């Protein structure tokens, strides 16, 4: 199996992360109904280090639609779904404290990273 050197991992992570500048994170039900949408900063992620980009502050959804979260999408500023993520409590690519969100509740995300592994 090939192994990517750090410079390649960083370049790949930065290229992916740059797709989400001014984009959003949409939490949806398993049937694709909106539950909550959070907004990335104009520069969504910092520069990669060791193949990892860390998100800048993510703006909360202070008035969520509500529902039971089944999945999440990272969406670019042109509203294209680019990455689908699994969501769970204690598991999943995105981990939350609860999958059930009430109408008008505030939904926040404390951190998010994009990682390009060495192999």
Secondary structure by P-SEA (a helix, b strand, c coil): cccccaaaaaaaaaaaaaccccbbbbbbcccccccbbbbbcccccccccccbbbbcccccccccccccccccccccccccccbbbbbbccccccccccccccccbbbbbcbbbbbbccc
